């Protein structure tokens, strides 16, 4: 399972690199990852300090940390 999460994290990272800031919903939609796997991938990236997550109204905006 850890390998799947790492692969998903790479997919999310690449998407954010290409598209910039996205909502969690848009990340799930664009990557076609199941919700639990998408959230675990975001957790992985957050733990590594590679993303910034900001709450804007009722959504979470995710971007790569520069």
mmCIF file of the N, C-alpha and C atoms, coordinates in Angstrom:
data_MODEL
# 
_entry.id   MODEL 
# 
loop_
_atom_site.group_PDB 
_atom_site.id 
_atom_site.type_symbol 
_atom_site.label_atom_id 
_atom_site.label_alt_id 
_atom_site.label_comp_id 
_atom_site.label_asym_id 
_atom_site.label_entity_id 
_atom_site.label_seq_id 
_atom_site.pdbx_PDB_ins_code 
_atom_site.Cartn_x 
_atom_site.Cartn_y 
_atom_site.Cartn_z 
_atom_site.occupancy 
_atom_site.B_iso_or_equiv 
_atom_site.pdbx_formal_charge 
_atom_site.auth_seq_id 
_atom_site.auth_comp_id 
_atom_site.auth_asym_id 
_atom_site.auth_atom_id 
_atom_site.pdbx_PDB_model_num 
ATOM 1   N N  . UNK A 1 1  ? 0.824   -1.199 0.000   1.00 0.00 ? 1  UNK A N  1 
ATOM 2   C CA . UNK A 1 1  ? 0.000   0.000  0.000   1.00 0.00 ? 1  UNK A CA 1 
ATOM 3   C C  . UNK A 1 1  ? 0.863   1.256  0.000   1.00 0.00 ? 1  UNK A C  1 
ATOM 4   N N  . UNK A 1 2  ? 1.980   1.210  0.710   1.00 0.00 ? 2  UNK A N  1 
ATOM 5   C CA . UNK A 1 2  ? 2.846   2.382  0.801   1.00 0.00 ? 2  UNK A CA 1 
ATOM 6   C C  . UNK A 1 2  ? 3.379   2.768  -0.583  1.00 0.00 ? 2  UNK A C  1 
ATOM 7   N N  . UNK A 1 3  ? 3.648   1.767  -1.417  1.00 0.00 ? 3  UNK A N  1 
ATOM 8   C CA . UNK A 1 3  ? 4.122   2.051  -2.772  1.00 0.00 ? 3  UNK A CA 1 
ATOM 9   C C  . UNK A 1 3  ? 3.039   2.761  -3.592  1.00 0.00 ? 3  UNK A C  1 
ATOM 10  N N  . UNK A 1 4  ? 1.787   2.328  -3.428  1.00 0.00 ? 4  UNK A N  1 
ATOM 11  C CA . UNK A 1 4  ? 0.670   2.973  -4.135  1.00 0.00 ? 4  UNK A CA 1 
ATOM 12  C C  . UNK A 1 4  ? 0.516   4.432  -3.697  1.00 0.00 ? 4  UNK A C  1 
ATOM 13  N N  . UNK A 1 5  ? 0.677   4.679  -2.420  1.00 0.00 ? 5  UNK A N  1 
ATOM 14  C CA . UNK A 1 5  ? 0.560   6.041  -1.901  1.00 0.00 ? 5  UNK A CA 1 
ATOM 15  C C  . UNK A 1 5  ? 1.689   6.907  -2.464  1.00 0.00 ? 5  UNK A C  1 
ATOM 16  N N  . UNK A 1 6  ? 2.890   6.367  -2.485  1.00 0.00 ? 6  UNK A N  1 
ATOM 17  C CA . UNK A 1 6  ? 4.028   7.104  -3.042  1.00 0.00 ? 6  UNK A CA 1 
ATOM 18  C C  . UNK A 1 6  ? 3.837   7.427  -4.517  1.00 0.00 ? 6  UNK A C  1 
ATOM 19  N N  . UNK A 1 7  ? 3.321   6.465  -5.261  1.00 0.00 ? 7  UNK A N  1 
ATOM 20  C CA . UNK A 1 7  ? 3.044   6.684  -6.683  1.00 0.00 ? 7  UNK A CA 1 
ATOM 21  C C  . UNK A 1 7  ? 1.972   7.745  -6.865  1.00 0.00 ? 7  UNK A C  1 
ATOM 22  N N  . UNK A 1 8  ? 0.933   7.677  -6.047  1.00 0.00 ? 8  UNK A N  1 
ATOM 23  C CA . UNK A 1 8  ? -0.144  8.668  -6.104  1.00 0.00 ? 8  UNK A CA 1 
ATOM 24  C C  . UNK A 1 8  ? 0.388   10.053 -5.738  1.00 0.00 ? 8  UNK A C  1 
ATOM 25  N N  . UNK A 1 9  ? 1.268   10.117 -4.758  1.00 0.00 ? 9  UNK A N  1 
ATOM 26  C CA . UNK A 1 9  ? 1.867   11.397 -4.370  1.00 0.00 ? 9  UNK A CA 1 
ATOM 27  C C  . UNK A 1 9  ? 2.647   11.987 -5.537  1.00 0.00 ? 9  UNK A C  1 
ATOM 28  N N  . UNK A 1 10 ? 3.362   11.149 -6.270  1.00 0.00 ? 10 UNK A N  1 
ATOM 29  C CA . UNK A 1 10 ? 4.077   11.616 -7.455  1.00 0.00 ? 10 UNK A CA 1 
ATOM 30  C C  . UNK A 1 10 ? 3.133   12.152 -8.513  1.00 0.00 ? 10 UNK A C  1 
ATOM 31  N N  . UNK A 1 11 ? 2.007   11.473 -8.697  1.00 0.00 ? 11 UNK A N  1 
ATOM 32  C CA . UNK A 1 11 ? 1.000   11.915 -9.664  1.00 0.00 ? 11 UNK A CA 1 
ATOM 33  C C  . UNK A 1 11 ? 0.439   13.277 -9.264  1.00 0.00 ? 11 UNK A C  1 
ATOM 34  N N  . UNK A 1 12 ? 0.124   13.441 -7.992  1.00 0.00 ? 12 UNK A N  1 
ATOM 35  C CA . UNK A 1 12 ? -0.409  14.717 -7.500  1.00 0.00 ? 12 UNK A CA 1 
ATOM 36  C C  . UNK A 1 12 ? 0.638   15.814 -7.646  1.00 0.00 ? 12 UNK A C  1 
ATOM 37  N N  . UNK A 1 13 ? 1.887   15.520 -7.307  1.00 0.00 ? 13 UNK A N  1 
ATOM 38  C CA . UNK A 1 13 ? 2.956   16.496 -7.410  1.00 0.00 ? 13 UNK A CA 1 
ATOM 39  C C  . UNK A 1 13 ? 3.101   16.978 -8.853  1.00 0.00 ? 13 UNK A C  1 
ATOM 40  N N  . UNK A 1 14 ? 3.095   16.041 -9.795  1.00 0.00 ? 14 UNK A N  1 
ATOM 41  C CA . UNK A 1 14 ? 3.222   16.402 -11.212 1.00 0.00 ? 14 UNK A CA 1 
ATOM 42  C C  . UNK A 1 14 ? 2.055   17.280 -11.665 1.00 0.00 ? 14 UNK A C  1 
ATOM 43  N N  . UNK A 1 15 ? 0.848   16.953 -11.229 1.00 0.00 ? 15 UNK A N  1 
ATOM 44  C CA . UNK A 1 15 ? -0.327  17.751 -11.581 1.00 0.00 ? 15 UNK A CA 1 
ATOM 45  C C  . UNK A 1 15 ? -0.182  19.180 -11.057 1.00 0.00 ? 15 UNK A C  1 
ATOM 46  N N  . UNK A 1 16 ? 0.225   19.318 -9.803  1.00 0.00 ? 16 UNK A N  1 
ATOM 47  C CA . UNK A 1 16 ? 0.404   20.649 -9.219  1.00 0.00 ? 16 UNK A CA 1 
ATOM 48  C C  . UNK A 1 16 ? 1.532   21.413 -9.904  1.00 0.00 ? 16 UNK A C  1 
ATOM 49  N N  . UNK A 1 17 ? 2.564   20.715 -10.319 1.00 0.00 ? 17 UNK A N  1 
ATOM 50  C CA . UNK A 1 17 ? 3.671   21.342 -11.046 1.00 0.00 ? 17 UNK A CA 1 
ATOM 51  C C  . UNK A 1 17 ? 3.175   21.909 -12.375 1.00 0.00 ? 17 UNK A C  1 
ATOM 52  N N  . UNK A 1 18 ? 2.311   21.180 -13.047 1.00 0.00 ? 18 UNK A N  1 
ATOM 53  C CA . UNK A 1 18 ? 1.792   21.598 -14.353 1.00 0.00 ? 18 UNK A CA 1 
ATOM 54  C C  . UNK A 1 18 ? 0.701   22.661 -14.245 1.00 0.00 ? 18 UNK A C  1 
ATOM 55  N N  . UNK A 1 19 ? -0.193  22.499 -13.279 1.00 0.00 ? 19 UNK A N  1 
ATOM 56  C CA . UNK A 1 19 ? -1.409  23.320 -13.232 1.00 0.00 ? 19 UNK A CA 1 
ATOM 57  C C  . UNK A 1 19 ? -1.396  24.405 -12.169 1.00 0.00 ? 19 UNK A C  1 
ATOM 58  N N  . UNK A 1 20 ? -0.496  24.339 -11.220 1.00 0.00 ? 20 UNK A N  1 
ATOM 59  C CA . UNK A 1 20 ? -0.467  25.340 -10.149 1.00 0.00 ? 20 UNK A CA 1 
ATOM 60  C C  . UNK A 1 20 ? -1.446  24.986 -9.041  1.00 0.00 ? 20 UNK A C  1 
ATOM 61  N N  . UNK A 1 21 ? -1.969  25.974 -8.377  1.00 0.00 ? 21 UNK A N  1 
ATOM 62  C CA . UNK A 1 21 ? -2.865  25.786 -7.237  1.00 0.00 ? 21 UNK A CA 1 
ATOM 63  C C  . UNK A 1 21 ? -4.184  25.174 -7.675  1.00 0.00 ? 21 UNK A C  1 
ATOM 64  N N  . UNK A 1 22 ? -4.597  24.121 -6.961  1.00 0.00 ? 22 UNK A N  1 
ATOM 65  C CA . UNK A 1 22 ? -5.860  23.434 -7.242  1.00 0.00 ? 22 UNK A CA 1 
ATOM 66  C C  . UNK A 1 22 ? -6.552  23.100 -5.932  1.00 0.00 ? 22 UNK A C  1 
ATOM 67  N N  . UNK A 1 23 ? -7.863  22.919 -6.003  1.00 0.00 ? 23 UNK A N  1 
ATOM 68  C CA . UNK A 1 23 ? -8.599  22.456 -4.827  1.00 0.00 ? 23 UNK A CA 1 
ATOM 69  C C  . UNK A 1 23 ? -8.412  20.948 -4.694  1.00 0.00 ? 23 UNK A C  1 
ATOM 70  N N  . UNK A 1 24 ? -8.677  20.444 -3.507  1.00 0.00 ? 24 UNK A N  1 
ATOM 71  C CA . UNK A 1 24 ? -8.606  18.997 -3.286  1.00 0.00 ? 24 UNK A CA 1 
ATOM 72  C C  . UNK A 1 24 ? -9.583  18.287 -4.220  1.00 0.00 ? 24 UNK A C  1 
ATOM 73  N N  . UNK A 1 25 ? -10.769 18.842 -4.391  1.00 0.00 ? 25 UNK A N  1 
ATOM 74  C CA . UNK A 1 25 ? -11.765 18.238 -5.292  1.00 0.00 ? 25 UNK A CA 1 
ATOM 75  C C  . UNK A 1 25 ? -11.241 18.159 -6.717  1.00 0.00 ? 25 UNK A C  1 
ATOM 76  N N  . UNK A 1 26 ? -10.595 19.218 -7.177  1.00 0.00 ? 26 UNK A N  1 
ATOM 77  C CA . UNK A 1 26 ? -10.063 19.240 -8.542  1.00 0.00 ? 26 UNK A CA 1 
ATOM 78  C C  . UNK A 1 26 ? -8.918  18.247 -8.687  1.00 0.00 ? 26 UNK A C  1 
ATOM 79  N N  . UNK A 1 27 ? -8.111  18.100 -7.658  1.00 0.00 ? 27 UNK A N  1 
ATOM 80  C CA . UNK A 1 27 ? -7.014  17.124 -7.688  1.00 0.00 ? 27 UNK A CA 1 
ATOM 81  C C  . UNK A 1 27 ? -7.580  15.709 -7.829  1.00 0.00 ? 27 UNK A C  1 
ATOM 82  N N  . UNK A 1 28 ? -8.608  15.399 -7.041  1.00 0.00 ? 28 UNK A N  1 
ATOM 83  C CA . UNK A 1 28 ? -9.233  14.074 -7.140  1.00 0.00 ? 28 UNK A CA 1 
ATOM 84  C C  . UNK A 1 28 ? -9.804  13.859 -8.526  1.00 0.00 ? 28 UNK A C  1 
ATOM 85  N N  . UNK A 1 29 ? -10.462 14.873 -9.072  1.00 0.00 ? 29 UNK A N  1 
ATOM 86  C CA . UNK A 1 29 ? -11.087 14.779 -10.390 1.00 0.00 ? 29 UNK A CA 1 
ATOM 87  C C  . UNK A 1 29 ? -10.034 14.604 -11.491 1.00 0.00 ? 29 UNK A C  1 
ATOM 88  N N  . UNK A 1 30 ? -8.991  15.410 -11.458 1.00 0.00 ? 30 UNK A N  1 
ATOM 89  C CA . UNK A 1 30 ? -7.976  15.393 -12.509 1.00 0.00 ? 30 UNK A CA 1 
ATOM 90  C C  . UNK A 1 30 ? -7.115  14.125 -12.481 1.00 0.00 ? 30 UNK A C  1 
ATOM 91  N N  . UNK A 1 31 ? -6.802  13.630 -11.294 1.00 0.00 ? 31 UNK A N  1 
ATOM 92  C CA . UNK A 1 31 ? -5.944  12.445 -11.184 1.00 0.00 ? 31 UNK A CA 1 
ATOM 93  C C  . UNK A 1 31 ? -6.722  11.144 -11.290 1.00 0.00 ? 31 UNK A C  1 
ATOM 94  N N  . UNK A 1 32 ? -8.042  11.235 -11.101 1.00 0.00 ? 32 UNK A N  1 
ATOM 95  C CA . UNK A 1 32 ? -8.914  10.055 -11.088 1.00 0.00 ? 32 UNK A CA 1 
ATOM 96  C C  . UNK A 1 32 ? -8.530  9.054  -9.984  1.00 0.00 ? 32 UNK A C  1 
ATOM 97  N N  . UNK A 1 33 ? -7.919  9.580  -8.914  1.00 0.00 ? 33 UNK A N  1 
ATOM 98  C CA . UNK A 1 33 ? -7.590  8.742  -7.764  1.00 0.00 ? 33 UNK A CA 1 
ATOM 99  C C  . UNK A 1 33 ? -8.822  8.602  -6.880  1.00 0.00 ? 33 UNK A C  1 
ATOM 100 N N  . UNK A 1 34 ? -8.971  7.440  -6.260  1.00 0.00 ? 34 UNK A N  1 
ATOM 101 C CA . UNK A 1 34 ? -10.041 7.265  -5.274  1.00 0.00 ? 34 UNK A CA 1 
ATOM 102 C C  . UNK A 1 34 ? -9.766  8.235  -4.122  1.00 0.00 ? 34 UNK A C  1 
ATOM 103 N N  . UNK A 1 35 ? -10.831 8.726  -3.504  1.00 0.00 ? 35 UNK A N  1 
ATOM 104 C CA . UNK A 1 35 ? -10.684 9.740  -2.466  1.00 0.00 ? 35 UNK A CA 1 
ATOM 105 C C  . UNK A 1 35 ? -9.693  9.348  -1.365  1.00 0.00 ? 35 UNK A C  1 
ATOM 106 N N  . UNK A 1 36 ? -9.773  8.136  -0.803  1.00 0.00 ? 36 UNK A N  1 
ATOM 107 C CA . UNK A 1 36 ? -8.815  7.807  0.260   1.00 0.00 ? 36 UNK A CA 1 
ATOM 108 C C  . UNK A 1 36 ? -7.359  7.863  -0.215  1.00 0.00 ? 36 UNK A C  1 
ATOM 109 N N  . UNK A 1 37 ? -7.103  7.382  -1.429  1.00 0.00 ? 37 UNK A N  1 
ATOM 110 C CA . UNK A 1 37 ? -5.734  7.383  -1.945  1.00 0.00 ? 37 UNK A CA 1 
ATOM 111 C C  . UNK A 1 37 ? -5.266  8.809  -2.230  1.00 0.00 ? 37 UNK A C  1 
ATOM 112 N N  . UNK A 1 38 ? -6.140  9.648  -2.766  1.00 0.00 ? 38 UNK A N  1 
ATOM 113 C CA . UNK A 1 38 ? -5.787  11.051 -3.021  1.00 0.00 ? 38 UNK A CA 1 
ATOM 114 C C  . UNK A 1 38 ? -5.451  11.761 -1.715  1.00 0.00 ? 38 UNK A C  1 
ATOM 115 N N  . UNK A 1 39 ? -6.236  11.523 -0.688  1.00 0.00 ? 39 UNK A N  1 
ATOM 116 C CA . UNK A 1 39 ? -5.986  12.173 0.601   1.00 0.00 ? 39 UNK A CA 1 
ATOM 117 C C  . UNK A 1 39 ? -4.703  11.664 1.251   1.00 0.00 ? 39 UNK A C  1 
ATOM 118 N N  . UNK A 1 40 ? -4.431  10.370 1.110   1.00 0.00 ? 40 UNK A N  1 
ATOM 119 C CA . UNK A 1 40 ? -3.172  9.837  1.639   1.00 0.00 ? 40 UNK A CA 1 
ATOM 120 C C  . UNK A 1 40 ? -1.979  10.426 0.888   1.00 0.00 ? 40 UNK A C  1 
ATOM 121 N N  . UNK A 1 41 ? -2.122  10.597 -0.425  1.00 0.00 ? 41 UNK A N  1 
ATOM 122 C CA . UNK A 1 41 ? -1.051  11.197 -1.232  1.00 0.00 ? 41 UNK A CA 1 
ATOM 123 C C  . UNK A 1 41 ? -0.803  12.641 -0.788  1.00 0.00 ? 41 UNK A C  1 
ATOM 124 N N  . UNK A 1 42 ? -1.868  13.384 -0.550  1.00 0.00 ? 42 UNK A N  1 
ATOM 125 C CA . UNK A 1 42 ? -1.712  14.761 -0.072  1.00 0.00 ? 42 UNK A CA 1 
ATOM 126 C C  . UNK A 1 42 ? -1.062  14.782 1.309   1.00 0.00 ? 42 UNK A C  1 
ATOM 127 N N  . UNK A 1 43 ? -1.416  13.845 2.160   1.00 0.00 ? 43 UNK A N  1 
ATOM 128 C CA . UNK A 1 43 ? -0.786  13.741 3.471   1.00 0.00 ? 43 UNK A CA 1 
ATOM 129 C C  . UNK A 1 43 ? 0.699   13.455 3.357   1.00 0.00 ? 43 UNK A C  1 
ATOM 130 N N  . UNK A 1 44 ? 1.049   12.589 2.438   1.00 0.00 ? 44 UNK A N  1 
ATOM 131 C CA . UNK A 1 44 ? 2.453   12.247 2.182   1.00 0.00 ? 44 UNK A CA 1 
ATOM 132 C C  . UNK A 1 44 ? 3.230   13.511 1.796   1.00 0.00 ? 44 UNK A C  1 
ATOM 133 N N  . UNK A 1 45 ? 2.669   14.254 0.828   1.00 0.00 ? 45 UNK A N  1 
ATOM 134 C CA . UNK A 1 45 ? 3.340   15.469 0.365   1.00 0.00 ? 45 UNK A CA 1 
ATOM 135 C C  . UNK A 1 45 ? 3.402   16.531 1.466   1.00 0.00 ? 45 UNK A C  1 
ATOM 136 N N  . UNK A 1 46 ? 2.348   16.631 2.262   1.00 0.00 ? 46 UNK A N  1 
ATOM 137 C CA . UNK A 1 46 ? 2.334   17.592 3.368   1.00 0.00 ? 46 UNK A CA 1 
ATOM 138 C C  . UNK A 1 46 ? 3.396   17.222 4.401   1.00 0.00 ? 46 UNK A C  1 
ATOM 139 N N  . UNK A 1 47 ? 3.495   15.948 4.716   1.00 0.00 ? 47 UNK A N  1 
ATOM 140 C CA . UNK A 1 47 ? 4.471   15.483 5.709   1.00 0.00 ? 47 UNK A CA 1 
ATOM 141 C C  . UNK A 1 47 ? 5.890   15.763 5.248   1.00 0.00 ? 47 UNK A C  1 
ATOM 142 N N  . UNK A 1 48 ? 6.123   15.675 3.943   1.00 0.00 ? 48 UNK A N  1 
ATOM 143 C CA . UNK A 1 48 ? 7.446   15.947 3.394   1.00 0.00 ? 48 UNK A CA 1 
ATOM 144 C C  . UNK A 1 48 ? 7.691   17.451 3.205   1.00 0.00 ? 48 UNK A C  1 
ATOM 145 N N  . UNK A 1 49 ? 6.683   18.273 3.500   1.00 0.00 ? 49 UNK A N  1 
ATOM 146 C CA . UNK A 1 49 ? 6.833   19.714 3.375   1.00 0.00 ? 49 UNK A CA 1 
ATOM 147 C C  . UNK A 1 49 ? 6.852   20.207 1.941   1.00 0.00 ? 49 UNK A C  1 
ATOM 148 N N  . UNK A 1 50 ? 6.248   19.444 1.038   1.00 0.00 ? 50 UNK A N  1 
ATOM 149 C CA . UNK A 1 50 ? 6.280   19.804 -0.380  1.00 0.00 ? 50 UNK A CA 1 
ATOM 150 C C  . UNK A 1 50 ? 5.072   20.600 -0.845  1.00 0.00 ? 50 UNK A C  1 
ATOM 151 N N  . UNK A 1 51 ? 4.019   20.664 -0.030  1.00 0.00 ? 51 UNK A N  1 
ATOM 152 C CA . UNK A 1 51 ? 2.823   21.402 -0.430  1.00 0.00 ? 51 UNK A CA 1 
ATOM 153 C C  . UNK A 1 51 ? 2.400   22.372 0.669   1.00 0.00 ? 51 UNK A C  1 
ATOM 154 N N  . UNK A 1 52 ? 1.619   23.338 0.238   1.00 0.00 ? 52 UNK A N  1 
ATOM 155 C CA . UNK A 1 52 ? 0.972   24.272 1.143   1.00 0.00 ? 52 UNK A CA 1 
ATOM 156 C C  . UNK A 1 52 ? -0.527  24.088 0.961   1.00 0.00 ? 52 UNK A C  1 
ATOM 157 N N  . UNK A 1 53 ? -1.261  24.010 2.062   1.00 0.00 ? 53 UNK A N  1 
ATOM 158 C CA . UNK A 1 53 ? -2.712  23.855 2.013   1.00 0.00 ? 53 UNK A CA 1 
ATOM 159 C C  . UNK A 1 53 ? -3.336  25.033 2.745   1.00 0.00 ? 53 UNK A C  1 
ATOM 160 N N  . UNK A 1 54 ? -4.251  25.720 2.064   1.00 0.00 ? 54 UNK A N  1 
ATOM 161 C CA . UNK A 1 54 ? -4.899  26.899 2.625   1.00 0.00 ? 54 UNK A CA 1 
ATOM 162 C C  . UNK A 1 54 ? -6.406  26.733 2.484   1.00 0.00 ? 54 UNK A C  1 
ATOM 163 N N  . UNK A 1 55 ? -7.130  27.000 3.563   1.00 0.00 ? 55 UNK A N  1 
ATOM 164 C CA . UNK A 1 55 ? -8.588  26.939 3.511   1.00 0.00 ? 55 UNK A CA 1 
ATOM 165 C C  . UNK A 1 55 ? -9.118  28.258 2.959   1.00 0.00 ? 55 UNK A C  1 
ATOM 166 N N  . UNK A 1 56 ? -9.911  28.153 1.889   1.00 0.00 ? 56 UNK A N  1 
ATOM 167 C CA . UNK A 1 56 ? -10.543 29.318 1.267   1.00 0.00 ? 56 UNK A CA 1 
ATOM 168 C C  . UNK A 1 56 ? -12.029 29.018 1.195   1.00 0.00 ? 56 UNK A C  1 
ATOM 169 N N  . UNK A 1 57 ? -12.792 29.754 1.999   1.00 0.00 ? 57 UNK A N  1 
ATOM 170 C CA . UNK A 1 57 ? -14.228 29.514 2.139   1.00 0.00 ? 57 UNK A CA 1 
ATOM 171 C C  . UNK A 1 57 ? -14.467 28.055 2.505   1.00 0.00 ? 57 UNK A C  1 
ATOM 172 N N  . UNK A 1 58 ? -15.120 27.281 1.633   1.00 0.00 ? 58 UNK A N  1 
ATOM 173 C CA . UNK A 1 58 ? -15.445 25.886 1.948   1.00 0.00 ? 58 UNK A CA 1 
ATOM 174 C C  . UNK A 1 58 ? -14.561 24.882 1.230   1.00 0.00 ? 58 UNK A C  1 
ATOM 175 N N  . UNK A 1 59 ? -13.418 25.324 0.716   1.00 0.00 ? 59 UNK A N  1 
ATOM 176 C CA . UNK A 1 59 ? -12.548 24.394 0.004   1.00 0.00 ? 59 UNK A CA 1 
ATOM 177 C C  . UNK A 1 59 ? -11.108 24.533 0.499   1.00 0.00 ? 59 UNK A C  1 
ATOM 178 N N  . UNK A 1 60 ? -10.316 23.545 0.173   1.00 0.00 ? 60 UNK A N  1 
ATOM 179 C CA . UNK A 1 60 ? -8.891  23.583 0.498   1.00 0.00 ? 60 UNK A CA 1 
ATOM 180 C C  . UNK A 1 60 ? -8.117  23.771 -0.800  1.00 0.00 ? 60 UNK A C  1 
ATOM 181 N N  . UNK A 1 61 ? -7.272  24.805 -0.830  1.00 0.00 ? 61 UNK A N  1 
ATOM 182 C CA . UNK A 1 61 ? -6.426  25.104 -1.984  1.00 0.00 ? 61 UNK A CA 1 
ATOM 183 C C  . UNK A 1 61 ? -5.046  24.507 -1.712  1.00 0.00 ? 61 UNK A C  1 
ATOM 184 N N  . UNK A 1 62 ? -4.546  23.740 -2.675  1.00 0.00 ? 62 UNK A N  1 
ATOM 185 C CA . UNK A 1 62 ? -3.256  23.062 -2.519  1.00 0.00 ? 62 UNK A CA 1 
ATOM 186 C C  . UNK A 1 62 ? -2.295  23.593 -3.576  1.00 0.00 ? 62 UNK A C  1 
ATOM 187 N N  . UNK A 1 63 ? -1.086  23.890 -3.157  1.00 0.00 ? 63 UNK A N  1 
ATOM 188 C CA . UNK A 1 63 ? -0.057  24.315 -4.107  1.00 0.00 ? 63 UNK A CA 1 
ATOM 189 C C  . UNK A 1 63 ? 1.288   23.755 -3.663  1.00 0.00 ? 63 UNK A C  1 
ATOM 190 N N  . UNK A 1 64 ? 2.214   23.694 -4.611  1.00 0.00 ? 64 UNK A N  1 
ATOM 191 C CA . UNK A 1 64 ? 3.557   23.250 -4.275  1.00 0.00 ? 64 UNK A CA 1 
ATOM 192 C C  . UNK A 1 64 ? 4.260   24.348 -3.497  1.00 0.00 ? 64 UNK A C  1 
ATOM 193 N N  . UNK A 1 65 ? 5.028   23.944 -2.529  1.00 0.00 ? 65 UNK A N  1 
ATOM 194 C CA . UNK A 1 65 ? 5.811   24.892 -1.729  1.00 0.00 ? 65 UNK A CA 1 
ATOM 195 C C  . UNK A 1 65 ? 7.065   25.221 -2.533  1.00 0.00 ? 65 UNK A C  1 
ATOM 196 N N  . UNK A 1 66 ? 7.347   26.482 -2.684  1.00 0.00 ? 66 UNK A N  1 
ATOM 197 C CA . UNK A 1 66 ? 8.510   26.919 -3.471  1.00 0.00 ? 66 UNK A CA 1 
ATOM 198 C C  . UNK A 1 66 ? 9.599   27.419 -2.564  1.00 0.00 ? 66 UNK A C  1 
# 
